[in-house]
């Protein structure tokens, strides 16, 4: 077998495998013999099935196995001889090979390679730290949010959507110049949170008192970050159709004491304050880490494997479309709507992919490793969040082959923490 490797792009290469008809025939007969020794067919002694019978019954699948064997050998040789680092496993369309017995076999496989680059300085980067503070009334607002999250809904009936403590489910359509440009079904709606681009006062006036089956329209200005660039800043209409309308009965504060592990209101407020500060401090750490990564990405331009990037974009669009389908949008409309976000999805995928390769570079440079104990601890946290046992979660991750992805996520967190702890300046302070 002859193996030829050609570098086609900074992150791409082709491997051409050439196998003579004689080489293939020898390997095929060997595979045929192996299957014959394992075959159990009625009328023949175990291991004594004639080769011509095996070929007649299983020849096509054995031929495929022989081709796959040459592909594995050839790719392994190419990767070892040329020290190639694959960014992703090659996808080979076996049906497109078009092999004909008695003729030479020639297959060209395209490979996506990891980018080659020397990472610029990533330690001691300057980043602004912001003081973490609690605003006046923020604790009480958080308590009210918790009460709302655990409220019991009941049909609003003829009273319609209340101005306070109400929620609805419905369909939102966004229109521009008489044409629908976006639609989402099954959305949770409230008086307090208008759709992006809708004036808060106009929204409240329109939706308070709405009943099931009602349709309202309010003016809309498409936001500056709208996916379709040509619509940004343009006027439109937000059309809402209410399918369900509820009044919410909030639990008393005392009903939440047990959940928070406290016995009186003073301890309850202290506990909420503690948790709120912890969440704000974590948000600040995330903000600092994101700012550091943005600096590192900007300072380290490198080529990306094209097919890997395209695969990431398609995955994001597919997930977006699937979410729309789950909310009631027809599949064809969901795919079309998701397609309008291709540019944004491509931008996000590129940034994510750059971060992935930078994480790998930094982890190798600093000898950061994911320990088995860290994997176990993460699986236990996932089990607790999902009210499952550790054994159930571990089995699921193993069966779904999600362990490598979990390791990547843990490594990214370790690298992000390393960057933050090695940045210039002090950590943010906290104030109540």
N, C-alpha and C positions, 0 to 999 in steps of 0.2 A: 504494500500500500504506500502510495506517495502522498505526502502532506505538504501543502504549500500555504504559507501565511503571508498576507499582504495587509499593511496598515493603510486604511482608507481615509480615516479622519483622526483627529486627536483622540477621540474616544471610540473609535470603531476600527474593526479589522475583519477580514474575510479569511476563512479557512477552506481550502479546496482539497477534497479527498478524492484520490483516484485509485480505483481497485480494478485490476484486470479480471477478465471473465474467468480465468483459471483460478486466481486467488479466491474469487467469490464462490466458485463451484466447490473448491476444497473446504471452505468454511461452512458452506451450506450442507454438504454431506456430513460434516462433523456434527452440526446441530441436528440434522436428521437422525443420525445414529443415537445421539443423546436422548432425543424425544422417544425414539423407538425402545430404548432400554427402560424408559419410565412408563411407557404406555401400557394400559390394561384394556385389551379388547376381547370381546367374546369370540371364542373359536381359536384363540392363539394363546400359547403359553406366555406368562409374564416375561417381558424383555425379548421375546422372539417374534415380534410382529415384523413382517417383511418391510424393507425400506420403501418399496413402491406403494404399499398400502398406506404407510405413514404419510408419504408425499401426497397421495391422492386425497387423504382426509385433512391433513394439516399443512400442506405445502405452502399455501399462501401466508399463513401466520408465521411459519418457520422462516420463510424468506424475509419477512418483515423483521423478525428477530435478528437475522444475520446482518441485515442492513444496519439495524440499530447497534449491533455489536461493533461494526466497522466505524460507525459514527462516534461511539464512545471512545474507542481506541485512538482514533484520529484526533479528536478534540483534546483528549488527555495529553497526547504527544505534543500537539501544537501549544497548549497552555504551558506545559513543562519546558519545552525547548525554547520558547520565546518569552518565558516569564510573564505571561499575560495575567492581568488581574481583572476578572469578570465583574462588571457592575450588576449584571443580572443573568440568569440562566438563559441560554439561547432557545428560541422557539423554532422548532423544525416542523414544517408541514410534510409529513411522510407521504401524503397523497400526491404532493406536487413533485416528488422525486422522479417518477415515471421510469423506473428501472425495468429493463427487459432482460430476461435470462438469456445467457449466451453472449451478452455484450458487456463491455466494460461499464463499471459503475463510476459516475462522477457526480459529486455533491459539493455545493458551495454553501457554507454556513456563515451568516453574518453575526458578529459578536459585538456586544456593547461592553466597553472597557471603562474602568474607573479613571477619572481624570488624573493627570500627572501634574502636580504643582507643589511648590515649596510655600508653606504657609508663612505669612508675615507675622510680625509680633502680635501676640494675643494676650499677653499679660501686662498688668499695669496700665490698662486703658482708662482714660478719663471718662467718667460718667457722673451725671448730676444725681445726687440722692435727695429725695424729698422727705420732709418730715411727715410722719404718719400721725394724723390727728383725728379726733372724733368731733364732728360738728354739733352745734346745739340741736337737741331734739333728735339726733340720729339714732340713739338707742331706742327711744320710744317708737320711732318710725319702724325700726327693725322688728320690735315686738309686735307692732300692728301687722307688719308683713307676715310674720310667723302665724299670727292668728288668722289672717286671710288665707294663707296656704292650707290651713287645716279646717277651714270653714265647711259647713254642710250646705250644699246647694238645694234649693227647692224652686219649682217653676214659679216665675214671676207673675204669670197670668195676665189679667187685664191691666194690672198696675204698670206693666212694662219694666224695662231696665231701670233700676233705682240709681239715683245720683251717687250713692255711696253703697259699698258692700254688694256689688252686683257683678255678674259676668255673663258673657254670651258666647255662643259658638256660631260661626257663620262663614260666608264666602266674601272675599274681597277681590274686586276687579279694579284695575287702574287703566284709565282711558286717556288718550291724547288725540285731539282732532277727530273724535268720534270712533277711533279704533282702539280695541283692547290691546294693551301692551304687556299686561301681566295679570295673573289670576291665581289665587290660592284658596283652597276649600278647607273646611274643617278647622279654621283658625279660632283660637281663644281670644276674645275681645273684652275690653274693659273700658270704663269711662275715663280712667286715669291715664291710660297710655294710648294716644292716637297713633295711627300708622305714620311712618316716617314721611315727612313732607306735608302733613296735615296740621293746620293750626289747632292748638289745644282747646281754645274757647269754642271754635266752630264745631269741633268734634263733639265736645260735651253737649252743646246745644242740640246737635242732630241726633245723638244716640240715646240720651236720657228719655225714658218712656217708650223706647222701641219694643215692639212685641214680636213674637214668633211669626215669621212670614213677611215681616216688614222689609222694605228696601229703602235705604237713604243714600243721598249723594252729597259729598262735601268737596269743596275745592282742594286742589293738591298742587304743590310745586315739587317737581322731581328733584331730589337732593343732589348735591354736587358729586357724590360718590355713586350715583346710579350706574348700573352695569352698562346700559346703552348710553354711550357718551353723548350722542346727538340729542338726548332728551334732558340732559342735566340743566337745571334752572328753568325748564319750560313748565308752563301751566298745564294742568290736567284735571281729571275728576276721579275721586275715589268713590266707588259704588259698593255698598255693603248690603248683603242680604242675610238676615238673621234667621237661623234655623232653630236655635234654642236660646232661651233667655231665662236667667236664674237670679234669684235673690239669695244672698249668702248669710248664713247665721254663724257668726264668729264665736269660737269658744271663749270662755272667760279666762282671764290671766291665770287664775288659780288652777284651771284645768291643765295648764302647761307645766306646773311645778314638777310633777313627777317625771315628765319627759326630760326635763333639764336637771333632775337630781337635786332639787332644792325644796325647802319647806316653807319659805315665806317670800314676800315680794322683794325685800332688800337683797336677799341672796339671788333671786331670779334676775334682777336688774344687773347685779354684779356678774353673773354667769353670762348673760347676753353681751355685756360690755366686753368681757374677756374674749368671747368667741368672735365678736365683731372686730376687735383690735387684731386678733390673730389672722382673720381673713384679710384685713386691710394691709397688714405687714407682709402677708404672702403675696398679695397683689403688687405691692411695691417691689418685692424681690423679683417677681416675674417681669415687671416693667424694666427694672435695671438689667436683667438678663437679656431681655429682648433688645434693649438699646445696645448692649455689648455685642450681641450677635449681628445686629445691623451694621455696626462698625466693622466687624471682622469680615462679613460678606462683602462690604464695599471695598475693603482693602485687599481682597483676594479674588480677583477675576480669574475664572478658569472655564474651560469648555465643559459641557455636560453631554452625556450619552443621549443622543437624540431620541432613540426608541424608548429608552427608559423614561425620559421626560414626557413623551407623548402618552405613554402608558399611564403615567400619574395623572395627566390631564383628563384622559378618558375615564379613569376611575372616579375622579372628583365629579365629573359631569354625570356619570352613571348614578352615583350616590345622590346627587341633587335631584335627578329625575325620579329616583325611587322614592324619595321623601315626598315629592309632589303627588306621586301615584297613591301613596299611603294616605294623603290628605284628600283624596277623591278626584284628582285631576286625571283625565284620560291619558293613557300611556303615550300616545302620539303627541298630544299637547304638552305633556311633561317633558318629553325629549326635546321638542322644539323650544320650550321655554328655557330649559337647561342650556341649550346651544347658544342662547343669547349671552350667556355668562362665560363663553369660552375664553375670552381675553383675560377676564379676572381669574378664572381657574388656572390658566397658563401661568399667570404672574405668581399666584400662590404656590403652584406646583414647583416652579423654578426656584423660588425662595426656599421652599421646604427641602428640595433636593440639594441645593447648595449647603444648607445647614447640615444635612445628613453626612455629606462628604467631609465637611469641616469638623464635625463631631468625631468622625473616625480618625482624622488626622491628629486632632488634639489628644484624643484618648491614647493613641499609640505613642505620641511624643511624651506624654506625661505618665505613661504606664498605668492608666486608669483601667480597672477591671471590674466586671460585675461578678460578685461572689454568689455562691449558691444560697447562702443565708439571705441575701438581698432578694433573690428571686422568690424564695419561700415567703419572706415577709410581705412582698408585694401581692402574692397570690392570696395570702391570708387577708390582706386589706380588701382585695377584690371580693373575696368570699363574704366578708362582713358587710360590705356595701350592698351586696345582692342577696343577703340573708340565705347564703348557701354554706355548705361545709367546705373546708379546705380541700378535702379529697375530691369533691365534685368539681370544683374549679380547676384543680390540677389535672384531673382526667380530661376535662373539656379542652384545656389549652394544649395538652399533649395530642389528643385525637385530632384537633383542628390545626395542628402544627403551628401554634401561635407562640410557642416558647421563644423562638429567635426574635420575633417582633417585640415581645415583652422585654427581652434583654436589651434591644436597641433603645426602647423607651427609657429604661432605667439608666443606661449609659448616657443618654442625652441629658437627663436630669443631673447626673454626676458632673458632666462637662459644664453645664450651665452654672452649677454651684461653684465649680472650680474657677470659672471666669469671674463670677461675682466676688468671690473671696480674694481673688488676686487683682481686682481692679483698683485703680488709684482712688483715694478718698475714703472717708469713713462710711460705715453703714448708716442708714437712716435712723433717726431717733423717733421715739414714740411719745405722744403727749395726749392726754385726755382732755 
